[in-house]
Structures are given as C-alpha cells and as structure tokens.
Amino acid sequence: MNNANKIHISDLSILLVEPSKMQLKVITNHLAEEGILKIECANSAEQALAVLKKYKPDLIISSMYLVDMTATELVQKIKSTAEYKEIPFMLISSEVRFSALDPIRQAGVIAILPKPFNHEDLKCALRTTIDYIDPEELTLEHYEIEDIRVLVVDDSLMARKHITRVLNNMGITQLTYAKNGREGVDIFSQDEEAFDLIVTDYNMPEMDGGELVRAIRSELGNPYIPILMVTSEDNEARLNNVQQAGVSGICDKPFEPQTVKEILYRVLDDT
C-alpha cells in the first residue's frame, strides 16, 4: 500500500472499557496525545457489548477486572462472535500473575500494557494495531512469500487463529496445523521437505515446544528447518533450554507483526 494511503494512529477509532473514571481520563488523555479523538467508553462488559452493536471500533482497550466479568471472558465472547472476532483487543492491567495473563494471551490480544503504562509502549501497541488492520506483505530475498509452507503447532484454537491472521496478513497462506508437539512431530516426520518453517507454542499437552524442537533436531536429525517459538512462557531457565535445543527464534505472546517480520527475515533469508 502507498504510504499516502496508510492508516495513521490518529485515524483509529477506540472502544475503551474501564470502570475507573480516573483511569478512563488518564488513558483518554494518552490517546488524545496521539490525535485519537474517536473514543467510545464503557464501564462494564455488558455496556461494551451494547456499544459494539452500534459502533464497530478499530481497537478495543480494556481493563482486566470489570464489574460483570474479566477481560479474558470479554475477549473470548467477542472472538466467538463472527461480526466482532477480527477486532484487535488490548489489555491495560496491573495484573502480573502468569496464571491470570496466560489465558488472555492465548486468546490473541495484540498487546498487554501495565498500569501505569509508558506512553511509548502505548504508541508501539497502537502501531501494532495498524499493522494488524492495514498489513503490508512480507518481502523476502530467497523465497516467494506465497510459496512458503508453514506448520503451526499450538493447542489453543484461538491462538492458532491469531497466528494464522498475522501470517496471512504477511502473504503466508500455506498453513498446516497440529494441536500439540507430538502431532506436530508426526506430521513433520511424514515429509520433512513439505515445510519451510515451523511456528510452535511452548506450553502444550503431550509434548511441549521444547520437546518438539529436540525431537526434530535430535531424533529426526534435522538441523535446517527454521523453528519459531511463539510463547507466553517467562521462565528464563526453560527458555534457555529451548534455545540450546536449537530453536531459531523466540517471540512473545502477544507478539507484534513487525517483530515477527524481523524474525522471519532472519530465520528464512539467512538460512
């Protein structure tokens, strides 16, 4: 797309779901600094869902704990509705527990910001929103993007859908799916030449992402296939073990399209 026609941050329309009037004002002021004036506000999930029936925003920003449900429940409800499922969702929360944040990461939110958040982090998340709704195709030196074949391994259906959209937006459409590491290894071992890239989650039943990497590198003896791990795992020791096992790149959930592009440039064009 020509840059002149590219969506700008100030063009975004927002649905802001926040029960605290003070936080509502703080976030609205931050958005106004970026020129965003099209903002509808709701103080509960029920009110937010009512607003959605008459107003379809470019982005939903929500606090974690609402009076009638959590943001995790809200995003799952939104993602299960065909009309709204493609709307990007951003969380702003003081919650830090892995057990509380992992389900909403798996649901495919585009960003999780802390309270209080840094303005530059918000700006980065808004850019990610634009990458999501107004994508640019990935261009590689050694591959035709439409020819790249990817094996996506993730036990979460919502996560698979989110990864699919991000890859599709880059022009990557030849995707095969596995629900866990064991199934991924079985599919890959049937024809190792059938794939150019593996994108895998870390935490999965039966066989996790680390075990999948070790199986492909050691048991199958394949040191070449690029393996990108997309994970919400924050245990450094576990991630170090994965890196030593031979993963090509690690990307956080929720991940930014630009970050994914940079990793794909490295793992595909440098291979």
N, C-alpha and C positions, 0 to 999 in steps of 0.2 A: 504493500500500500504506500502511495505517495505520502511523504511526511506532512504535506499540507492538509491532507485529509485524515491524518492520525488523530484519534481521540486524545484530548488533554485532560489532566487531572480536574481542572475547573469545569469540565463538561459532565462530570459524573453526577448521578443522582443517588441519594443515600436514604436508606431506611435505618434509623438509629433506634435501637431497643435498649433502653436504660431506665431503671426505676428511680435512680437518684437524680434529683433536679440539679444538684451541684455538678455531678459528673456529666450530666447531659449538657450543661452550659460549657464545661471545660472542653469536651470533645467537639461540640459545635464550633467553639472558638478556634480550635486547631484546624477543623475543616475549612472554616472561613478564611484562615490564613493562606490556604491553597486555592482560594477562589471558589470553593464549593458552597453554593447557596441553595441548591435544590435538595433540601433535607426534610424528610417527614420523620416525626418522632413518635415512639410508643413506649409506654412504661410497663407493659406486660406482653407475654407471648400471645395471649388472646387478642390484644389490641393490635399487635404486629400482623397477625394473620388476617385481621379485618382490614387493615391498611392495604395489605397485598392484593386484596380483591379489587381495589380501585386504583392502585398505584404500583407499578412494577419497576422497582429501582434497579440501578446498575450494580449496587452493592448493599448488603445488609451488614451492619455493625451491631454487635450485641454484647451485653454483659453476660457473665456466666450464670449468675443466680437471679432469676426473675421471680415474681410473686407466685406464679402459677406453674412454672416448670423451669428446667435448666436450659441453657443454650444448646446443650447436646441434644436434648429432646426436641427443641425447636428446629434445629438444623436437620435432624432426622425426619421430622414431619414435613419440612419444606422440600427436602430432597426426594421424598416419596410422592410428591405432587408434580405431575408432569409439567404443569404450567410454570412452576417456580424452581424446578430442580437445577436449572442451569445458572441461577443467580448466585454469584460469589458471596461467601459468608466469612466475615472477620470477627474474631473474638477479642475483646479487651477485658482482662480479668487479673485480679491479684492472686488467683489460684495457681499453685505451683506443684501440686501433687501429681505424679505421673499417672496414678490410677484415675484421677479426675480428668486430666487433659488428654490422655491417650484415646478415649472413645471419640472425642470431637476431632482430634487429628485424623483418625481413621475415616471419619465422615467426609473428609475432603475440604476442610476450611482452607482459605488461601493464606491466612496469617493469624498468629496468636500474639497479641501485644500485652505487656504487663500493665498494671496500674500502680503508680503513674507511668506513662509511656513517654519515650523520647519522640519529639516531633519528627526527626529524621526517619525513625522507624515507621511512623505512620505514613510518611511520604513514600517510603520504599514499598509499603504494603499497598498503597494506592496505585503505584506504578505496576505492581504485580496484578492488580485488578484490571488495569488497562491491557496488559499482556494477555490476560485471560479472556477478555471480551473482544479484543481487537488484535488478534495474534498475527505474528509475522512468521512465515515459513522458515525453517532452518535450512541453511545452505552449507553443504559440506564439499570438500575438495575431492575426496576419494569415493563418495557414494552419491547416487541419485536418491534423494530423500524418499521418493515414493517406492523405491526398491528395498528399503531397509526392513528386515523381518525381526520382530521383537517377541520374545517370550516374557510375559508379565506374570509374576508369581506373587500372589497376595491372598490371604484367607478372607479378607474383607471385601464384600461385593461393592460397597460404596467407595472404598479406596481404589479398587480396580477401575471403577467408572471414572474417578477423578484422574487417575494416571492416564487412562485412555483419552480423556478430553485434552489433557496437556500435550500428549504425544500427537494426537490428531491435529491439534492446532499448529503444530510444527510441520505437518505434512506427512507424519509417520502413521500409516493406516494398516499395515500388515501385522496384526497382533494375534498372538495365540495366548491362551490363559491357562494357568494352573492355580489350584486353591491352596496348595501347601508345597513345601520343599520337596517332599517325596514325589508328588505328582509332577513337579517341575523337572526333577532329575529323570523320571521315567520318560517324559515327553522329549526332553533334550537328547537322551541316550538313543532314542529310536532313529534319529537322523541329526547328527551334530552339525551337518552342513546346511540345515534348514533355517538357521538363525544367525543374525549378525550381532545381536545384543540380547542380554538378559537383564530385566529390571525386576528386582525382588525386594520383598519386605524382609524385616529381620525376625520379628516375633510371630511365629506361625505354629500350628499344631503338627504333630507327627515328625516334621523335620523343619528346623528354623533356617533362616537365611544363611547363618554361619555354616551350618552343616551342609547346606546346598552348595555353597562355594567350595568347601573342602571336598565334597563328593565329585564335583565337576573337575576341580584341579588335580586331585589325587587319585580317586577311584577311576574316573574316566580318563585321566591323564590329558586333559585339555587345558593348556596354559594360555590359549589365544582368545577365546570368546570374551569380549568385554562384559563385565558384570557390574551393574549399577545397583547399589543398595539404597532403597528409599525407606527411611525408618524414623520412628519416634523414640527409639532407644537412646538413653542418655548415660548409660553406664560405660565409662571410658575403657575399662578393662575388657569388657565384651567387644566393644568396637575395635580396640587394638587387636584382639584375637582375630576378628574378621579381616582386618587389613592384612595381617600376617598370613591369613589363609589364601589371599590372592584376589580380594575384591578390587575392581578397577576404580571405583569412586563411591563415596557415601554422600547421600543427600538427605537433609532433614525433612520430616513431615511436620507441618505443611511446607511444601517446597515451592520456590519461586521459579516460574518458567525460565527466567534469564539464567538462574543458577543451573537448571537442568540443561539448558542450551550450552553453557560453558563446559559442563562436564562431558556432554556428548561430543562437542568439538574435540576435547582431549582424548576421550576413550575410543572414538571412531576414527578421527582423522590422523591421530598419532599411532594407530595400530599398524 
